[in-house]
Amino acid sequence: MRLHSAAGGGSPWGMDDSTPKNASPNAPQPSPGAVVTPLGQTIYLAADGFLDDLVAELGKVASVDGRLVFVDGPARPAAWAQNIWYDPVRIEFASIKGGAKALRGIQRNWALWSQRHHRRAALIQENLPHVSAKPVVFPSPLPTAPLGSWTLTDESTIIAAARCSSPFRNGEVTFVENRTVPPNRAYLKLWEALTLFGEQPGPGDRCLDLGACPGGWTWVLHELGASVVSVDKAPLDPAIAALPRVEIRQESAFGLKPAAVGPVDWLCCDVICYPTRLLRLVKEWMDSGLAKRFICTLKFQAETDHETARAFAAIPGGRVIHLHHNKHELTWMWPAQ
């Protein structure tokens, strides 16, 4: 089930989908009076609490300002970045209205990353077109409108990027939660992963949920209309186990051979294990050719296993990211859209 934005000029996210003629991030044209200078860098916004992991992943960096990491040169993949700012520029301006006008001259929709001069930054943002921050109702299509990011470095200097890796404000995906049915909050990770994937299971799809207990991911897949093979040595929550299209296999995910399950449209795995063990499991399933799509959580213990994360990132066609709802873990999706 692939979701698309509604036809027409409106956006379900409260943003204008139109792109101004001067919206190219490589050639911004703000209003006269503002001085714009390309930085020749890429800016990475670290996932909350994981700045050190991002810096370790990136290697040599030019500077760090709060959770913003400045790196010389073009963008590179960065799993621990919550958002990546492409082709950022420095804008020197004289007034609040002048700063807002300069940003509007580049494009319409902007998200503020506020880390100093908060009141002045808020006043500039108030002079920009409103961008809705309402929680997402799952399932919904990804926003299609360009959304830039900006911050103040001092009272008269903006750092801004018209193009970012995430279509969500500062990479933060929040949902209208279901606080009654799911047995835990892990379902939010799968909601976010499926939203970013750009495609969801649907009626007729067969899904495999490895490490299913207590059943949050199984519930998500079932709610979308798919049938689910739920695998865990521990029992599912009784309400999830009673769902009509759920087949329970109370055994180890690592002892289950692909041939014993057969073809699946989605392999979802939130098993608590070392990432090296998960990598072996994934390779076994990929070699079998029996799984069309993967969404798997790499869970780290005391230290981050950057080597195994790089091994996942090196799988052709895949993507490793830190979801907004991840903790000390990453999510691998294949194939990446």
C-alpha positions in Angstrom: 0.0 0.0 0.0 1.9 3.1 -1.2 0.6 6.4 0.0 0.7 9.6 -2.1 -0.1 13.2 -1.3 -3.5 14.4 -2.3 -3.7 16.0 -5.7 -3.8 19.7 -6.0 -1.9 22.6 -4.4 -2.7 21.9 -0.8 -0.5 19.8 1.5 -1.8 17.7 4.4 1.1 19.0 6.5 0.0 22.7 6.3 2.8 23.7 3.9 2.8 25.1 0.5 3.9 22.6 -2.1 4.9 25.2 -4.6 8.6 25.8 -5.1 9.7 29.4 -5.8 11.8 30.1 -8.8 14.7 31.1 -6.6 14.5 28.2 -4.3 17.7 26.5 -5.4 19.8 25.9 -2.3 22.9 26.4 -4.5 21.9 29.9 -5.6 19.8 31.6 -2.9 18.5 35.1 -3.7 17.2 36.7 -0.6 16.1 40.3 -0.4 18.4 43.2 -1.0 20.3 44.3 2.1 21.0 40.8 3.3 24.5 39.4 2.8 24.5 35.7 1.9 27.6 33.6 1.9 27.8 29.8 1.1 29.5 27.9 3.9 30.9 25.2 1.7 29.9 22.8 4.4 27.2 20.3 5.4 25.5 20.6 8.8 24.3 17.5 10.7 21.8 17.8 13.5 22.7 15.0 16.0 20.0 12.8 17.4 19.2 13.9 20.9 21.7 12.3 23.3 23.9 10.9 20.5 26.2 13.8 19.6 29.4 11.7 20.3 28.1 8.9 18.1 27.5 11.3 15.2 31.0 12.8 15.6 32.6 9.4 15.7 30.6 8.3 12.6 31.6 11.4 10.6 35.3 11.5 11.6 36.9 14.8 10.9 34.6 17.7 11.6 35.1 21.5 11.3 33.1 22.5 14.4 30.4 21.6 16.8 27.7 24.1 18.0 25.3 22.4 20.4 23.8 19.5 18.5 24.8 21.0 15.1 28.0 19.4 13.6 29.7 21.4 10.7 31.7 19.3 8.2 33.6 20.7 5.2 32.4 19.5 1.8 29.3 17.8 0.4 27.0 15.6 2.5 27.7 12.0 3.3 25.4 9.4 4.9 25.1 9.8 8.6 22.9 7.4 10.5 23.1 9.3 13.8 22.0 12.6 12.2 18.4 13.5 13.0 18.5 15.9 10.0 21.1 16.9 7.5 21.3 20.5 6.2 22.5 20.6 2.6 24.4 23.5 1.1 23.9 25.9 4.1 24.5 29.6 3.8 25.3 32.4 6.2 22.9 35.4 6.1 23.8 38.7 7.7 20.8 40.9 8.3 19.9 44.1 10.1 16.4 43.6 11.6 13.9 40.9 12.5 11.8 41.7 9.4 14.9 41.8 7.3 16.0 38.3 8.5 12.5 36.9 7.8 12.5 38.6 4.4 15.8 37.1 3.5 14.6 33.6 4.3 11.4 34.1 2.4 13.5 35.2 -0.6 15.1 31.8 -0.7 11.9 29.7 -0.2 8.6 29.6 1.6 8.7 27.0 4.4 11.2 27.1 7.2 11.8 25.2 10.5 13.6 27.0 13.3 16.4 25.2 15.2 16.6 27.5 18.2 19.7 27.3 20.5 20.4 30.9 21.3 18.7 34.3 21.2 15.5 32.4 21.4 13.1 35.4 21.6 14.6 37.1 18.5 14.6 33.8 16.6 10.9 33.2 17.5 10.0 36.7 16.3 11.7 36.0 12.9 9.9 32.7 12.7 6.6 34.4 13.4 7.2 36.6 10.3 7.5 33.5 8.1 4.6 31.5 6.7 3.2 29.1 9.3 4.3 25.5 9.1 2.0 23.1 10.9 3.6 21.0 13.7 0.5 18.9 14.4 1.2 15.2 15.2 0.9 12.9 12.2 -2.2 10.6 11.9 -0.8 7.2 10.8 -0.8 6.2 8.0 -0.1 9.4 6.1 2.1 10.2 3.1 5.4 11.9 3.5 5.3 15.7 3.1 6.3 16.8 -0.3 6.8 20.6 0.2 10.4 21.8 0.6 11.2 22.5 4.2 14.4 24.4 5.1 16.1 24.7 8.5 17.7 27.7 10.1 19.2 29.0 13.3 20.7 32.1 14.8 24.5 32.2 15.5 24.3 35.8 16.9 21.7 38.6 16.8 22.4 39.5 13.2 23.5 36.2 11.6 21.4 33.3 10.3 22.7 29.9 9.2 20.2 28.4 6.9 19.7 25.5 4.5 16.8 25.4 2.0 17.1 21.7 1.6 17.3 19.0 4.3 17.3 15.3 4.5 14.1 15.1 6.6 10.7 16.5 5.4 9.8 16.9 9.1 10.6 19.9 11.4 14.1 19.2 12.7 13.7 15.5 11.8 11.1 15.0 14.6 8.2 12.7 13.6 5.4 12.7 16.2 2.2 10.9 15.9 -1.4 11.0 17.3 -0.9 8.1 19.6 -3.1 5.1 20.3 -2.9 4.9 24.1 -5.4 2.1 24.6 -4.7 -0.9 22.3 -0.9 -1.4 21.8 0.8 -3.2 24.6 3.8 -0.9 24.6 5.1 2.2 22.8 7.4 0.3 20.5 4.7 0.5 17.8 5.8 4.2 17.3 9.1 3.0 15.9 7.4 0.9 13.3 4.9 3.7 12.5 7.9 6.1 11.9 9.9 3.5 9.9 6.9 2.8 7.6 6.2 6.5 7.1 9.8 7.1 6.0 9.8 3.9 3.9 7.0 5.5 1.9 5.1 2.2 1.6 3.1 0.1 4.1 1.9 -3.5 4.2 -1.8 -4.0 3.2 -4.4 -6.7 2.7 -2.9 -9.8 1.1 0.6 -9.1 2.3 2.3 -11.7 4.6 4.6 -10.2 7.3 7.1 -11.8 9.6 7.6 -10.1 13.0 10.7 -11.4 14.7 11.0 -10.7 18.5 7.3 -9.9 18.5 6.6 -9.9 22.3 4.5 -8.2 23.6 3.1 -7.5 20.2 3.2 -3.8 19.3 4.7 -4.4 15.8 2.4 -7.3 15.2 -0.6 -5.0 16.0 0.7 -2.3 13.5 1.0 -4.8 10.7 -2.4 -6.4 11.5 -4.1 -3.0 11.6 -2.8 -2.3 8.1 -4.6 -5.4 6.9 -1.7 -7.8 6.6 -1.4 -11.3 7.9 1.4 -11.7 10.5 3.7 -14.6 11.6 4.7 -13.5 15.1 7.9 -15.2 16.4 9.1 -14.9 20.0 10.0 -17.4 22.8 7.9 -15.2 25.1 4.1 -15.1 24.8 2.3 -12.2 23.1 -0.1 -10.0 24.9 -3.5 -11.9 24.9 -5.3 -9.2 23.0 -2.7 -9.3 20.2 -2.6 -13.1 20.2 -6.3 -13.2 19.6 -6.2 -11.1 16.4 -7.6 -13.1 13.5 -4.7 -12.9 11.0 -1.9 -13.5 13.5 0.0 -16.9 13.5 2.1 -17.4 16.6 5.3 -19.3 16.6 6.7 -19.4 20.2 10.3 -20.1 19.3 13.6 -18.3 18.8 13.9 -16.0 15.8 17.5 -17.2 15.3 16.5 -20.9 15.2 13.8 -20.3 12.5 15.0 -21.1 9.0 13.6 -19.1 6.1 12.4 -22.2 4.3 10.3 -23.1 7.3 8.4 -19.8 7.0 8.3 -19.3 3.2 7.9 -16.1 1.3 7.1 -12.9 3.2 6.4 -9.4 1.9 7.8 -7.8 5.0 10.4 -9.0 7.5 10.3 -6.8 10.6 12.7 -7.4 13.5 12.9 -5.7 16.9 14.8 -8.5 18.6 17.0 -7.7 21.5 20.4 -9.0 20.4 23.9 -8.0 19.5 24.0 -6.3 16.0 26.5 -8.8 14.7 23.9 -11.6 15.4 21.2 -9.6 13.6 23.5 -9.1 10.7 23.9 -12.9 10.3 20.2 -13.3 10.5 19.6 -10.7 7.8 22.2 -12.1 5.5 20.6 -15.6 5.8 17.2 -14.2 4.9 18.6 -12.1 2.0 20.5 -15.1 0.6 17.2 -17.1 0.7 15.4 -14.5 -1.4 12.2 -15.1 0.6 11.8 -11.6 2.0 10.9 -8.6 -0.2 11.4 -5.8 2.4 13.2 -5.5 5.7 12.8 -3.2 8.7 15.2 -4.1 11.5 16.4 -2.5 14.7 20.1 -2.6 15.6 20.1 -2.4 19.4 23.4 -1.5 21.1 24.5 -2.4 24.5 27.0 -0.2 26.5 29.0 0.8 23.4 27.9 1.7 19.9 29.0 -1.0 17.4 29.9 1.4 14.6 31.6 -1.4 12.6 28.4 -3.4 12.4 26.4 -0.3 11.7 28.7 0.4 8.7 28.2 -3.2 7.6 24.5 -2.7 7.5 24.9 0.6 5.7 27.1 -1.1 3.1 24.3 -3.5 2.0 23.4 -2.3 -1.5 20.0 -0.5 -1.7 19.5 -0.2 2.1 19.5 2.7 4.6 20.5 3.0 8.2 18.9 5.8 10.2 18.2 6.9 13.8 14.5 7.3 14.1 13.1 10.0 16.3 11.6 7.2 18.4 14.8 5.1 18.6 16.8 5.0 21.8 20.4 3.7 21.7 19.6 1.9 18.5 19.4 2.4 14.7 16.9 1.2 12.1 17.9 -0.5 8.9 15.4 -0.5 6.0 15.7 -2.3 2.7 15.1 -1.5 0.0 15.5 2.3 0.7 13.2 4.6 -1.3 
